[in-house]
Amino acid sequence: MNETHNRALKSFVEVPQEHDFPIQNLPYCAFRRPDEEQPRVGARIGDFVLDLKILEHAGYFKDTALGDTHVFCKWALNKFMAQGRAAWHGARARISELLRYDNPTLRDDEKLREKALLPIERVELQMPVEIGDYTDFYSSKHHAFNVGTMFRGPENALMPNYLWVPVGYHGRASSVVLSGTPIRRPFGQTKADDADAPVFGPSRLLDFELEMGFLTGPGNELGEPIPIERAEEHIFGMVIVNDWSARDIQKWEYVPLGPFLGKNFATSISPWVVTMEALEPFRCAGAEQDPEPLEYLRIRHEATKPQSHAGERSGSGVQGSAYDIQLEVDLKTGTLERPHVLCRSNFKHLYWSMVQQLAHHTASGCNIRPGDLMASGTISGPTPESFGSMLELSWRGTKPIELPNGEQRRFIADGDTITMRGWCEGDGYRIGFGECEGKLLPAKGSGS
Ligand code: MN
C-alpha cells in the first residue's frame, strides 16, 4: 500500500465522514460539462467531479507514467485502462497529491479550481467505459445451490462441474446501461409447466441480480492465455452490476445453450469505476475451495487470516484474492413511504475469485480487450437475508416478501425501483461505489 491509502489523508475539498468518495477512493467516471457536448473523463471527490482533461491539458500528468499520452480527453475510460498499472498508479498518485489539503497547486489557484472542480449536480454522467464484451459468471456457490435446490432438489443442487469450473456465459454488451436508465419489461416466449405450447408476451417474473463486475485493462493476444499469477495486471477496477433477469423466459429457453432473451434486454452498472488500487486495503481471503482447483486456477499465497483490516498498513501488504465489499439492495414502490431493504450481502461470499475467472476465461486463448465487463454472478451469502435475487428471496414466488405497508412482492412490479449500493468500511473512512439504480417500466404497449 502507498500514500494514497493513508487513512489520515485529507483533501481541501470537504468530504463528510461516511461519504462514499473521500480522497482515499478517487473513482473514475465519464461526464459531460454543462458547456460541452463531448464527454470526458473525471474523478470523484466528495460532491465534486475533477475534470481530468483540464489537468491533462495543463500538463499535470506529463511527469507521471502516463507521460504525453492523452487519455482523459476521450469520452470513456478505455484508453486510460489500456495503459496498465504503472500509468494507473501514476495518475492516482498525482490526483491524490493535487487534492491534498496541504498542496496549494489546485487549492489556491482559483481560476484552475473553478474550471476543474465541478459540483456533481452540474455534470451529466455518461457510460464510463465503452464495453466491448460482457461476460457473466455464476460464482456464488450459495446462489448456485439455492437455484439448483429450487429446480432439482438439494441433493443435485450443484451441477457436477460447479466446484471445478468458474461457470459463465457470454452476455450482451449493447444493452449494458448506466444507472438511472429506466428498464422496459421485456417480451419473450414463456411456457407454463402444464401448457402444451409456449406463448409470446411480456415477462411476468422480472428479477434483479445483485452482482459486481470488474473492467479489464490491457488485453492479451488471441491464443495467449493470461496466467493466474498475472491476472491482476489486467484488472482495472470495479462497478456494481444489476443483471436484470426474466425468470420465466430464462426457464423455457436456457437448455441447452444458456440464457438468451431472459438476460439480454438490460444490464445496469454504477457510474463510478472504483480502482483495484483503491480497494487494496480491503483484500481478504477468498472462500475455501474444496476440491483444490486444477493447476491453472490455483491461487498461491492465499491468506490464512479470514479478513483484513484497512487500519493495518503493514509493508507486507494484505494477501487474499477476495475483497470485503458490503452490498445492499432496496426497493421503492409507488406507495412505500421509504425504500425497503431487500437484502444485504458481501462480495467476499463468492466461491470463484476475479483472478480465477479471468484465468479461466482466457485459458482457451480467448482474447480480452480494455473495457470488457466481467460480472460476478448473483452474490448471495449463506443466510436468507443475504440472497441476491427475488427468485431466492421469495423462494421462487412461494414466500412472498412482505413490505411495511402491507404490499407483497414475489418479483418486481411495474413502477418499482431497485437500488444497489456497495462500500468498503475502512478505519474512519469508507470506499463507496455509489448507487446502481433502475426503475421498471411496463412492457411496451401496455400503458405508459
Ligand atoms: Mn447474472
Residues whose N, C-alpha, C, O or C-beta is under 5 A from the ligand:
A	BS01	MN	D136 F137 E209 D243 G377 T378
